[in-house]
């Protein structure tokens, strides 16, 4: 009994161990948990299990990479969607504000145009008609006949006649409220500023009228030049814009003047526009201002330099006996203005005014007459205005002791007035320029 038990014990233990190994060892076709590497059993490595394992890993990595890529694309697309959504809302908001503002402006103008106050209506119409770029605006609210009647009324002149002896005696020695001893002439030029209720005016006096003439571009080139270029071309020390020119909707290039034009003793341009105010200087250095002029009249008057502007811009005339001021009480439009005049002693007066800004709305036709009279003009005429209005004075900041750092970009180039327009200074075909003073 004991012998049998001793013989069976090791056999049973070995048998149990073998059975346990067989039970726990995976079979060739048995499934393993995902990601579990194949195990060694029966002394060998099952190759197809390795293939299955590595294939599963590759598929898993591929799925994960694709998921990550989709997530990245989604985040990127979501970012752009958010950006465009915000941008779209901003644009809609800006457009809404613009529409409300434009609608408000149009409603206000329409109310003024068709309201009980014809004074304000006429002023707005005349202001719009001053510039080429806005001549079409009154037609949005008023019929053509009404607009034309307002313009025609603005040309109605009230003439004030004063004996020239009385006029010159009153203004003798008076230069803008100062005497000859009070002012400082620099190289034969006196420069100052004056202000009115709605404007700031820049005034330049040139003692010798022979120094003042019309500088022009080469009309054959097809484009005008800016004031900085004309003074360089002519070696001039000062200049103002001069005559009217073709300007299609405010987009003209200043290629050709309108009306009879003279420069340096020669007629340089003529056309069929004879219904214009002529402003010129004859060969005796006398300023000539009159409505309409023909080539024959120009020759008879011995014109050496001159330009034309729109009809109705005679300001002051004299016939040697009387001084006549041509007030236009219905011409209430304010604008940037340019004008030229002459004192009895021959001194030339150049005037430009600011406009279209909060600090200076601009001057009226009558305002310019008053400025000219203040400086003793016995002859004066209006030149082109609006965005063409400019006065140049070489190195005026040094002459007048003005801090250069306080000037804007155009003033630093020599323009003394505040240039207000949507573009750089205009290109124009004609300027009144001032030659350097002749040395003795």
Number of C-alpha atoms within 10 A of each C-alpha: 5 6 7 8 9 10 10 10 11 11 10 11 11 11 11 12 11 11 11 11 12 13 10 8 13 15 10 10 8 8 9 13 6 9 11 8 13 17 13 11 14 9 5 8 12 13 10 12 18 14 12 13 17 14 12 14 14 12 11 13 12 12 12 12 12 12 12 12 12 12 12 12 12 12 12 12 12 12 12 12 12 12 12 12 12 12 12 12 12 12 12 12 12 12 12 12 12 12 12 12 12 12 12 12 12 14 13 13 18 16 14 18 21 13 12 10 11 13 12 16 21 25 19 19 25 24 23 19 18 20 20 17 17 14 16 13 13 23 13 12 18 16 10 12 10 14 17 13 11 19 17 13 14 21 17 15 17 13 14 12 16 15 15 18 14 13 18 19 12 11 21 16 15 16 19 18 11 12 12 11 8 10 13 13 14 12 13 15 19 16 19 14 14 12 13 13 11 19 25 22 25 20 22 22 23 24 21 17 20 19 17 22 23 27 24 25 23 13 16 9 9 12 16 25 21 19 28 19 13 24 23 10 13 15 13 22 20 26 28 28 28 31 29 23 22 17 18 11 12 15 12 18 18 23 21 24 27 22 27 27 27 25 22 16 16 14 17 16 15 15 12 9 14 19 16 21 25 29 31 27 25 18 14 12 21 19 26 21 26 20 17 20 20 17 15 9 11 20 13 9 16 15 27 22 27 32 28 33 27 22 16 23 26 26 30 26 23 20 11 11 12 17 23 20 24 24 24 22 15 22 23 21 21 24 28 31 28 28 26 28 29 28 24 19 14 18 22 26 24 22 25 29 31 27 28 18 14 9 12 21 19 26 26 24 24 18 20 24 24 17 18 27 22 15 22 27 30 28 28 31 29 30 27 25 23 24 25 27 28 31 28 24 22 18 18 20 16 10 11 12 8 12 9 13 8 9 16 13 11 16 20 16 16 22 25 21 20 20 25 18 14 7 9 11 19 21 21 28 30 31 26 27 26 26 18 15 17 8 5 3
